[in-house]
Amino acid sequence: MVDRAGAALPDVLADLRRLVESETPSNDKQALDAGLADIGNWLTERLGEPAARERHDGGRYGDILDVTFPGTAAGTVLLLCHYDTVWPVGTLAEWPFTTEGDRITAPGCLDMKLGIVHGVWALRLLRELEIPHPSVRFLLNGDEEIGSHASRPHIERACTESTATLVLEPSRAGKAKIRRKGLGLFDLAVRGVESHAGLDPAAGASAIHALAELIPAVTALADPGRGTTINVGLITGGTGRNVVAGRAGCEIDIRIQDPAEMPRIDAGFASLAVADDRIEVEVTGGWNRPPMNPNPPSERLFDHARGAAEDIGRTLEGTSVGGVSDANFVSALGKPVLDGLGAVGAGPHSRGEHVVPSESPGQLAMLAGLISRLCDF
């Protein structure tokens, strides 16, 4: 199977280039619509007409494409992919698709357009080798990088209707991702009283000074020993050097491994206060994704993945990462899910983003083998 995947590598990389050169940033609805239309056409070119096709309206977010290709055995495997990237339109003009030895660099190549290509070619491989396999359902969403607000209900419904879910996010140096942290996105807004900093300072109540009191209280909620980290990533406030600030705020990123940390953090935010009673404090936002921790069905799925790797002479390991993905939603429902089955490379969300083409045949063959093993899952 690896040899056949290797023979297909030029076509695999040509497909990667096609997807990369259709720029699809999360916040550009027009570009997302065009990119998804091209992906839909490409799927049909590579796999023929699906048995079922539905495009769900994402509103101001990217639409969701849901297509199913019939298998030759029982069951349905969901391949969960996102086609949006963090790179704005125009990035490709200054950073084109480039091959340098065993390295391809381009915006979105690793996260996660090669993963989408691998999913399609895994199914082609199974067909060409006439290997029995379950039906394969692709769910492609355009808002994963910004929270999957529109796509979450479609993801949750699709995973409950499927035998197992495989998420084609990048691997971690060839390892599958079996544990991910949960994510909280919170905004802290402080309203004070403006006054002239020189003529009447006592009449004011500085929102910035209050925020400076509050941030240590927020970061003190972190508990690295339990896997809970807190980052204040952006601060805004004030209107001028000589004005006691009437407003200030910050954006907070929280990562947790233990679900029990959610109510503890919520209670900590509810108790935030400052000494000056003229100051108003408001916390908005919430928990974007629950943590992904191994459950028995997912552990059984990982055993199948290790078996698929062994079939081609490889060893598959699992790993834990701090980032989140749509796999978090599936895991929280207690459904079998395995993540990080896509491309091998490094540098997601950076100008160093790249994939390693020589790793693709092995990844592709392992994915195809895993899908075939799920007929009797």
C-alpha positions in Angstrom: 0.0 0.0 0.0 2.9 2.4 0.8 4.3 1.8 -2.7 1.0 2.6 -4.3 0.8 5.8 -2.2 4.3 6.7 -3.2 3.4 6.4 -6.9 0.5 8.8 -6.3 2.7 11.4 -4.6 3.1 13.7 -7.6 -0.7 13.9 -7.9 -1.1 14.3 -4.2 1.3 17.3 -4.2 -0.4 18.8 -7.3 -3.7 18.6 -5.4 -2.1 20.3 -2.4 -0.9 23.1 -4.6 -4.4 23.5 -6.0 -5.9 23.8 -2.5 -3.2 26.1 -1.2 -3.5 28.5 -4.2 -7.2 29.0 -3.4 -6.8 31.2 -0.4 -9.4 30.7 2.4 -8.9 32.9 5.4 -11.4 32.4 8.2 -12.7 35.9 8.2 -13.2 36.4 4.4 -16.6 35.0 3.4 -16.2 35.6 -0.3 -12.8 33.8 -0.4 -14.2 30.9 1.7 -17.2 30.5 -0.7 -14.9 30.4 -3.7 -12.5 28.0 -2.0 -15.3 25.6 -0.9 -16.8 25.6 -4.4 -13.4 24.6 -5.8 -13.0 21.9 -3.2 -16.4 20.5 -4.0 -15.5 20.3 -7.7 -12.2 18.7 -6.9 -13.8 16.1 -4.7 -16.0 15.1 -7.6 -13.1 15.0 -10.0 -11.1 12.7 -7.7 -13.8 10.5 -6.3 -16.8 10.8 -8.5 -20.3 11.9 -7.5 -21.0 11.3 -3.8 -24.0 9.4 -2.6 -25.0 12.4 -0.5 -24.0 16.1 -0.7 -25.2 19.0 1.5 -23.8 22.5 1.9 -24.8 24.1 5.2 -25.0 27.9 5.4 -22.4 29.2 7.8 -23.9 32.7 7.9 -21.1 35.2 8.3 -18.7 32.2 8.7 -17.6 29.7 6.1 -20.1 27.2 4.9 -19.9 23.5 5.8 -19.7 20.9 3.1 -21.0 17.4 4.0 -20.4 14.7 1.4 -20.6 10.9 1.7 -19.1 8.3 -0.6 -20.5 4.8 -0.4 -18.2 2.0 0.9 -18.1 -1.7 0.2 -18.7 -2.8 3.8 -20.7 -1.8 6.9 -20.3 1.5 8.8 -19.4 5.1 8.1 -16.2 6.8 9.0 -16.3 10.6 9.4 -13.2 12.5 8.1 -13.3 15.9 9.8 -11.4 18.6 8.1 -11.3 22.4 8.1 -10.5 24.4 4.9 -10.0 27.8 6.5 -6.6 29.1 7.3 -5.1 31.9 9.4 -3.6 33.6 6.4 -5.3 36.6 4.7 -5.8 36.9 1.0 -2.7 38.2 -0.6 -0.3 36.2 1.5 0.4 33.8 -1.4 1.7 36.6 -3.5 4.6 37.2 -1.2 4.9 33.6 0.0 4.2 31.3 -2.9 4.0 27.5 -2.9 7.7 26.5 -2.8 9.5 23.2 -2.9 13.0 23.0 -1.4 14.3 19.5 -1.2 12.1 17.4 1.1 10.1 20.4 2.2 7.1 22.3 0.8 6.2 25.7 2.4 3.1 27.6 1.7 0.3 29.3 3.7 -2.0 26.6 5.1 -0.2 23.7 3.6 0.2 22.0 7.0 -2.8 23.3 8.8 -4.5 21.6 7.2 -4.8 21.4 3.4 -2.5 18.4 3.0 -4.7 16.6 5.5 -7.8 17.1 3.3 -5.8 15.8 0.3 -4.7 12.8 2.3 -8.3 12.0 3.1 -9.3 12.0 -0.5 -6.3 9.9 -1.7 -6.8 7.4 1.1 -10.2 6.6 -0.3 -8.8 6.4 -3.8 -6.2 4.0 -2.6 -8.7 1.7 -1.0 -10.8 1.7 -4.2 -7.8 1.1 -6.5 -6.6 -1.8 -4.4 -10.2 -3.1 -4.0 -9.9 -3.2 -0.2 -13.2 -3.5 1.7 -14.0 -0.3 3.5 -16.9 1.5 5.2 -18.6 4.5 3.7 -16.5 7.7 4.0 -18.1 10.9 5.0 -16.2 14.2 4.6 -17.2 17.2 6.7 -15.3 20.3 5.7 -15.8 23.5 7.8 -14.6 27.0 7.3 -14.5 28.4 10.8 -12.3 26.0 12.8 -9.5 28.6 13.3 -12.0 31.0 14.9 -14.0 28.7 17.1 -16.2 26.6 14.8 -19.3 28.6 15.9 -21.4 27.8 12.8 -20.1 24.3 12.2 -20.2 22.9 15.8 -23.8 21.5 15.6 -23.1 19.9 12.2 -19.9 18.3 13.6 -21.8 17.0 16.6 -24.6 15.6 14.5 -22.3 14.0 12.0 -20.1 12.3 14.6 -23.2 10.7 16.3 -24.3 9.3 12.9 -20.9 7.8 12.2 -19.0 4.7 13.4 -15.9 6.7 14.2 -14.3 10.2 13.6 -10.8 10.7 12.2 -9.6 14.3 12.3 -7.0 15.1 9.6 -5.2 17.9 11.5 -1.4 17.8 11.3 0.4 15.1 13.2 2.9 15.9 15.9 6.1 14.6 14.3 4.2 11.6 13.1 2.4 11.0 16.3 -1.4 10.9 16.6 -3.1 13.4 19.0 -5.0 11.6 21.7 -5.4 14.4 24.2 -6.0 18.1 23.8 -6.7 20.9 26.2 -10.0 22.7 26.4 -10.2 26.4 25.5 -11.8 29.4 27.2 -11.9 32.8 25.5 -12.8 35.6 27.9 -12.9 39.4 27.7 -12.5 41.6 30.8 -14.0 45.1 30.4 -13.4 47.8 33.0 -15.3 51.1 33.1 -14.0 54.0 35.2 -14.5 57.7 35.5 -12.6 60.2 33.3 -11.1 63.3 34.6 -8.2 65.7 33.9 -5.0 64.0 35.2 -3.5 67.3 36.3 -6.4 69.6 37.3 -8.7 67.1 39.0 -7.1 63.7 39.4 -9.1 62.7 42.4 -12.4 63.1 40.5 -11.4 60.3 38.2 -11.3 56.5 38.7 -8.8 55.0 36.4 -10.0 51.9 34.5 -6.3 51.2 33.6 -5.2 51.2 37.2 -8.1 48.9 38.0 -7.2 46.6 35.2 -3.7 46.5 36.6 -5.1 45.2 39.9 -7.3 42.7 38.2 -4.8 41.0 35.9 -2.7 39.5 38.7 -6.0 38.1 40.2 -6.9 36.6 36.8 -3.5 35.0 36.2 -3.4 33.7 39.8 -6.3 31.4 38.8 -3.8 29.3 36.7 -2.8 25.9 38.0 -0.1 24.5 35.7 0.1 21.4 37.9 -3.5 20.5 36.8 -2.8 21.6 33.2 -4.5 25.0 33.5 -2.7 28.0 31.9 -3.9 31.5 31.5 -2.6 34.1 29.1 -3.6 37.8 28.9 -2.8 38.4 25.2 -4.1 41.9 24.5 -4.7 45.0 26.5 -6.5 48.2 25.5 -7.6 51.3 27.2 -7.5 55.0 27.8 -7.8 58.0 25.5 -4.8 60.1 26.3 -1.7 60.6 28.5 -3.3 63.4 30.5 -6.8 61.7 31.0 -7.7 59.5 33.8 -8.8 56.4 31.8 -12.5 55.8 31.6 -12.2 52.4 30.0 -9.8 49.5 29.7 -9.9 45.9 28.9 -8.0 42.7 28.1 -8.5 39.5 26.1 -7.7 36.2 28.0 -6.9 32.8 26.7 -7.4 29.9 29.1 -6.3 26.2 28.5 -7.5 23.4 30.7 -7.1 19.6 30.8 -9.5 18.8 33.6 -13.2 19.7 33.0 -13.6 20.4 36.7 -11.5 23.5 36.2 -14.3 25.2 34.3 -16.5 26.0 37.3 -13.5 26.9 39.4 -12.4 29.5 36.8 -16.0 30.7 36.3 -16.2 31.3 40.1 -12.9 33.1 40.1 -14.1 35.5 37.4 -17.4 36.1 39.2 -15.5 37.2 42.3 -13.3 39.8 40.6 -13.4 43.2 42.3 -11.3 46.3 42.9 -11.0 48.6 45.9 -12.6 51.7 44.2 -16.4 51.2 44.1 -16.8 53.6 41.2 -15.2 51.0 38.9 -17.4 48.6 37.0 -16.0 45.2 36.0 -17.6 42.9 33.3 -16.4 39.5 32.1 -17.8 38.2 28.8 -17.0 35.3 26.6 -16.9 31.7 27.7 -15.7 28.1 27.1 -15.1 27.6 23.3 -14.1 23.9 23.5 -14.1 21.3 26.2 -10.9 19.3 26.8 -10.3 16.2 24.7 -9.3 13.3 27.1 -9.2 9.7 26.1 -12.4 7.7 26.5 -12.8 3.9 26.0 -14.1 4.1 22.4 -11.3 6.5 21.4 -8.7 4.2 23.1 -10.1 1.3 21.0 -9.9 3.4 17.9 -6.3 4.2 18.7 -5.5 0.5 19.0 -6.8 0.1 15.4 -4.6 3.0 14.3 -1.6 1.3 15.8 -2.5 -1.9 14.0 -2.8 -0.1 10.7 0.7 1.4 11.3 2.1 -2.0 12.2 0.6 -3.4 8.9 3.0 -1.1 7.0 6.0 -1.5 9.2 5.5 1.6 11.3 5.0 2.4 15.0 2.4 4.9 15.9 2.6 6.8 19.2 0.0 9.1 20.8 0.7 12.5 22.2 -0.9 15.3 24.2 -1.0 18.9 22.9 -2.1 22.2 24.2 -3.9 23.3 21.0 -7.6 22.7 20.3 -9.4 21.3 17.3 -12.9 20.1 16.4 -12.0 16.7 17.8 -12.7 18.3 21.2 -16.4 18.4 20.4 -16.5 14.8 19.4 -14.6 13.6 22.5 -16.9 15.5 24.8 -19.9 13.5 23.5 -18.1 10.3 24.4 -17.7 9.3 20.8 -14.6 7.6 19.3 -12.2 10.1 17.8 -8.6 10.2 16.8 -6.8 13.4 15.8 -3.5 14.4 14.2 -3.8 11.9 11.3 -2.9 14.4 8.6 0.4 15.8 7.3 3.9 15.6 8.9 5.6 19.0 9.1 6.0 21.9 11.4 5.4 25.6 11.9 1.6 26.0 11.8 0.4 29.6 12.0 3.9 30.8 11.2 6.0 31.8 8.2 7.9 28.6 8.8 4.9 26.4 8.1 5.8 23.5 5.9 5.1 19.8 5.1 7.5 17.0 4.5 6.5 15.2 1.2 8.5 12.0 1.8 6.3 11.4 4.9 3.0 11.5 2.9 3.0 8.0 1.5 3.3 6.4 4.9 0.7 8.7 6.4 -1.6 8.1 3.5 -1.2 4.3 3.6 -1.8 4.3 7.4 -4.9 6.4 7.1 -6.3 4.1 4.3 -5.5 1.0 6.4 -7.2 2.5 9.5 -10.3 3.3 7.5 -10.4 -0.3 6.2 -10.1 -1.7 9.7 -13.2 0.2 10.8 -15.6 -2.0 8.9 -16.2 -4.0 12.0 -15.5 -1.3 14.6 
